[in-house]
Amino acid sequence: MKQRTITAVVAALIFLPIVILGGLPFLLFVYLIATIGIYELMRMKKIAKYSVSAIITFLFMWSLMYKGEMFGQFELPITKAEITLLAVLLLLSYTVLVKNRFTFDDAGFLLISAVYIGMGFYYLMETRQNGLEYIFYALFVVWATDTGAYLFGRAFGKRKLWPQISPKKTIEGSVGGILLACVVAFIFQIIYPIHSSMTIVLLVTIIISMAGQVGDLVESAFKRHYAVKDSGKILPGHGGVLDRFDSLIFMLPILHLIGFIQV
């Protein structure tokens, strides 16, 4: 617990100032953590980070994250749909070139991973562009959900939420996480309004708190399938980048898809 606390404090002291500063330092930082995140997935799958398939995947993910107005209005010469098609064709062609040592399943894994990680962190950058208040709202909801789930789970947890995926999580903890997230969002809305309607804020909070928990379960499912304890070791006591950002990168696209944050 001491190690986790120290790591959390140090990480916050690095992450929060960069978020507040915004601009190019924030964009580069997001690209860095996204790159580490997809590398963690590749390592689970035992795909070498310097392989041709990995390089294609890195380039594909970076392209998905790119938006011209974030980088001095320089636009990519092709659309992201065309980039996706190109990545699919390249990875499938590579399965032939290496005589199926790199398989169709491997190609599918890398493509889904690039979209999952790339678009998740893309929406982190988009959210920051729309206003610092949205970033902090999302972070507070994530932290409140995690804290509420832990406290309520320990105090009242009896019924397992999804034992095959994450044996320690309980239904009571999940509900407690949503409740605490709503309390925190209620206070946040009073102090720093992010919408004209408190009811909408609370409804959205319930949705994204649930989405964040699904994101956490998705990461747990990855680790259980590939028989690893943590996605990485970059954050002592916490694991890897995906162990810390799994809820956030699942939640932020939802905020945009439901129109709560306008692009």
C-alpha positions as CSV (number, residue, x, y, z in Angstrom):
1,M,0.0,0.0,0.0
2,K,2.9,2.4,0.8
3,Q,4.4,1.8,-2.6
4,R,1.1,2.3,-4.4
5,T,0.6,5.6,-2.5
6,I,4.0,6.9,-3.3
7,T,3.6,6.0,-7.0
8,A,0.2,7.6,-7.2
9,V,1.5,10.8,-5.7
10,V,4.5,11.0,-8.0
11,A,2.4,10.1,-11.1
12,A,-0.2,12.8,-10.2
13,L,2.6,15.4,-9.7
14,I,3.8,14.6,-13.3
15,F,0.5,14.0,-15.0
16,L,-1.7,16.8,-13.6
17,P,0.7,19.7,-14.4
18,I,1.0,18.4,-18.0
19,V,-2.8,18.2,-18.3
20,I,-3.2,21.7,-17.0
21,L,-0.4,23.0,-19.3
22,G,-2.0,21.4,-22.4
23,G,-0.7,22.2,-25.8
24,L,2.2,20.3,-27.5
25,P,3.7,19.0,-24.2
26,F,0.3,17.3,-23.4
27,L,-0.1,15.9,-26.9
28,L,3.4,14.4,-26.9
29,F,2.8,13.0,-23.4
30,V,-0.4,11.3,-24.6
31,Y,1.3,9.9,-27.6
32,L,4.0,8.5,-25.3
33,I,1.6,6.8,-22.9
34,A,-0.5,5.4,-25.8
35,T,2.7,3.9,-27.3
36,I,3.6,2.3,-24.0
37,G,0.0,1.1,-23.7
38,I,-0.1,-0.7,-27.0
39,Y,3.4,-2.1,-26.4
40,E,2.0,-3.6,-23.2
41,L,-0.7,-5.4,-25.2
42,M,1.9,-6.6,-27.7
43,R,4.0,-8.0,-24.9
44,M,1.0,-10.0,-23.6
45,K,0.6,-11.4,-27.1
46,K,4.4,-12.0,-27.4
47,I,4.7,-9.8,-30.5
48,A,8.2,-8.3,-30.8
49,K,8.2,-4.5,-30.5
50,Y,10.7,-4.1,-33.4
51,S,8.9,-6.5,-35.8
52,V,7.4,-5.3,-39.1
53,S,3.9,-6.0,-37.7
54,A,4.6,-3.9,-34.6
55,I,5.9,-1.0,-36.6
56,I,2.9,-1.1,-38.9
57,T,0.7,-1.1,-35.8
58,F,2.5,1.8,-34.1
59,L,2.2,3.9,-37.3
60,F,-1.5,3.0,-37.7
61,M,-2.3,3.9,-34.1
62,W,-0.4,7.2,-34.3
63,S,-2.3,8.1,-37.4
64,L,-5.6,7.3,-35.7
65,M,-4.7,9.7,-32.9
66,Y,-3.6,12.5,-35.3
67,K,-5.7,15.6,-35.8
68,G,-4.4,18.4,-37.9
69,E,-5.7,21.3,-35.8
70,M,-3.8,19.9,-32.8
71,F,-0.5,20.1,-34.7
72,G,-0.5,23.4,-36.6
73,Q,-3.2,22.6,-39.1
74,F,-1.2,20.0,-41.0
75,E,-3.7,17.4,-42.4
76,L,-2.9,13.9,-43.3
77,P,-3.1,13.3,-47.1
78,I,-5.5,10.4,-46.7
79,T,-8.6,9.8,-44.5
80,K,-8.5,7.6,-41.4
81,A,-10.8,5.1,-43.0
82,E,-8.2,4.8,-45.8
83,I,-5.4,4.5,-43.3
84,T,-7.4,1.7,-41.5
85,L,-7.9,-0.1,-44.8
86,L,-4.2,0.3,-45.6
87,A,-3.2,-1.1,-42.2
88,V,-5.5,-4.1,-42.7
89,L,-4.0,-4.9,-46.1
90,L,-0.4,-4.5,-44.9
91,L,-0.9,-6.8,-41.9
92,L,-2.7,-9.4,-43.9
93,S,0.0,-9.3,-46.6
94,Y,2.6,-9.7,-43.9
95,T,0.9,-13.0,-42.9
96,V,1.7,-14.3,-46.4
97,L,5.3,-12.9,-46.5
98,V,6.3,-14.7,-43.3
99,K,4.4,-17.9,-44.3
100,N,1.8,-17.6,-41.5
101,R,4.3,-17.3,-38.6
102,F,2.4,-14.1,-38.1
103,T,-1.2,-15.2,-38.3
104,F,-4.6,-13.8,-39.1
105,D,-5.4,-13.9,-35.4
106,D,-2.2,-11.8,-34.7
107,A,-3.3,-9.3,-37.4
108,G,-6.8,-9.0,-35.9
109,F,-5.3,-8.6,-32.4
110,L,-3.1,-5.7,-33.5
111,L,-5.8,-3.9,-35.5
112,I,-8.3,-4.0,-32.6
113,S,-5.5,-3.0,-30.1
114,A,-4.6,0.0,-32.2
115,V,-8.2,1.2,-32.5
116,Y,-8.9,0.5,-28.8
117,I,-5.8,2.3,-27.5
118,G,-5.4,4.9,-30.3
119,M,-9.0,6.1,-30.2
120,G,-9.2,6.0,-26.4
121,F,-6.2,8.3,-26.1
122,Y,-7.3,10.4,-29.1
123,Y,-10.5,11.3,-27.1
124,L,-8.3,12.2,-24.1
125,M,-6.7,14.8,-26.4
126,E,-10.1,15.9,-27.8
127,T,-11.5,16.2,-24.3
128,R,-8.6,18.5,-23.2
129,Q,-9.2,20.6,-26.3
130,N,-12.8,21.1,-25.3
131,G,-11.9,22.4,-21.8
132,L,-9.9,21.5,-18.7
133,E,-13.2,21.1,-16.8
134,Y,-14.2,18.0,-18.8
135,I,-10.9,16.3,-18.1
136,F,-11.2,16.9,-14.4
137,Y,-14.8,15.8,-14.4
138,A,-13.8,12.5,-16.1
139,L,-10.8,12.0,-13.8
140,F,-12.9,12.6,-10.7
141,V,-15.6,10.2,-11.9
142,V,-12.9,7.5,-12.5
143,W,-11.3,8.1,-9.1
144,A,-14.6,8.2,-7.3
145,T,-15.8,5.0,-9.0
146,D,-12.6,3.2,-8.1
147,T,-12.7,4.4,-4.5
148,G,-16.4,3.8,-4.0
149,A,-16.1,0.3,-5.5
150,Y,-13.2,-0.5,-3.1
151,L,-14.8,0.9,0.0
152,F,-18.3,-0.5,-0.6
153,G,-16.9,-3.8,-1.8
154,R,-14.9,-4.3,1.4
155,A,-17.7,-3.2,3.7
156,F,-20.7,-4.8,2.0
157,G,-19.5,-7.0,-0.9
158,K,-21.0,-10.4,-0.9
159,R,-22.2,-11.1,-4.5
160,K,-19.5,-11.5,-7.1
161,L,-19.8,-9.2,-10.1
162,W,-17.9,-11.3,-12.7
163,P,-15.8,-14.0,-10.9
164,Q,-14.5,-15.5,-14.1
165,I,-12.9,-12.2,-15.1
166,S,-12.1,-10.4,-11.8
167,P,-12.8,-12.5,-8.7
168,K,-12.5,-9.7,-6.2
169,K,-15.1,-7.3,-7.7
170,T,-18.6,-7.4,-6.2
171,I,-22.0,-6.1,-7.3
172,E,-22.2,-4.1,-4.1
173,G,-18.8,-2.5,-4.9
174,S,-19.9,-1.7,-8.4
175,V,-23.0,0.0,-7.2
176,G,-21.0,1.9,-4.5
177,G,-18.6,3.1,-7.1
178,I,-21.5,4.6,-9.2
179,L,-23.1,6.2,-6.1
180,L,-19.8,7.9,-5.0
181,A,-19.2,9.0,-8.6
182,C,-22.6,10.6,-8.6
183,V,-21.9,12.4,-5.3
184,V,-18.6,13.7,-6.6
185,A,-20.2,14.8,-9.9
186,F,-23.0,16.6,-8.0
187,I,-20.4,18.6,-6.0
188,F,-18.3,19.2,-9.1
189,Q,-21.3,20.5,-11.0
190,I,-22.2,22.9,-8.2
191,I,-18.6,24.3,-8.0
192,Y,-17.7,24.2,-11.7
193,P,-20.8,23.7,-13.9
194,I,-20.2,21.7,-17.0
195,H,-23.8,21.5,-18.2
196,S,-27.0,23.5,-17.8
197,S,-28.8,20.5,-16.2
198,M,-27.8,18.7,-13.0
199,T,-30.0,15.8,-14.0
200,I,-28.1,15.3,-17.3
201,V,-24.8,15.4,-15.4
202,L,-25.9,12.7,-13.0
203,L,-27.4,10.5,-15.8
204,V,-24.2,10.9,-17.8
205,T,-22.1,10.1,-14.6
206,I,-24.0,6.9,-14.1
207,I,-23.4,5.9,-17.8
208,I,-19.7,6.7,-17.8
209,S,-19.1,5.2,-14.3
210,M,-20.5,1.9,-15.6
211,A,-18.4,2.3,-18.8
212,G,-15.3,2.9,-16.8
213,Q,-16.0,-0.3,-14.8
214,V,-16.5,-2.2,-18.1
215,G,-13.1,-0.8,-19.3
216,D,-11.5,-2.1,-16.1
217,L,-13.1,-5.6,-16.7
218,V,-11.9,-5.6,-20.3
219,E,-8.3,-5.1,-19.1
220,S,-8.8,-7.8,-16.5
221,A,-10.1,-10.1,-19.2
222,F,-6.9,-9.4,-21.3
223,K,-4.6,-10.2,-18.3
224,R,-6.5,-13.4,-17.4
225,H,-6.5,-14.6,-21.0
226,Y,-2.8,-14.0,-21.4
227,A,-2.0,-15.1,-17.8
228,V,-0.3,-12.0,-16.6
229,K,-0.8,-10.2,-13.3
230,D,-0.3,-6.6,-14.6
231,S,-0.1,-5.1,-18.0
232,G,3.4,-3.7,-17.2
233,K,5.8,-2.6,-14.5
234,I,6.3,1.1,-15.3
235,L,4.2,2.1,-12.2
236,P,5.4,0.2,-9.1
237,G,2.5,-1.0,-7.1
238,H,0.0,-0.2,-9.9
239,G,1.3,-2.1,-12.9
240,G,1.4,-0.7,-16.4
241,V,-0.1,2.2,-18.3
242,L,-3.2,0.2,-19.2
243,D,-3.8,-0.8,-15.6
244,R,-4.2,2.9,-14.8
245,F,-5.9,4.3,-17.9
246,D,-8.2,1.3,-18.8
247,S,-11.3,3.0,-17.3
248,L,-10.5,6.5,-18.7
249,I,-9.9,5.4,-22.3
250,F,-13.2,3.4,-22.3
251,M,-15.1,6.3,-20.7
252,L,-14.0,9.3,-22.8
253,P,-15.2,8.0,-26.2
254,I,-18.6,7.4,-24.6
255,L,-18.8,11.1,-23.5
256,H,-18.3,12.1,-27.1
257,L,-20.5,9.5,-28.6
258,I,-23.5,10.5,-26.5
259,G,-22.8,14.2,-27.3
260,F,-22.0,15.3,-23.8
261,I,-18.8,16.7,-25.1
262,Q,-19.1,18.3,-28.6
263,V,-16.1,17.9,-31.0
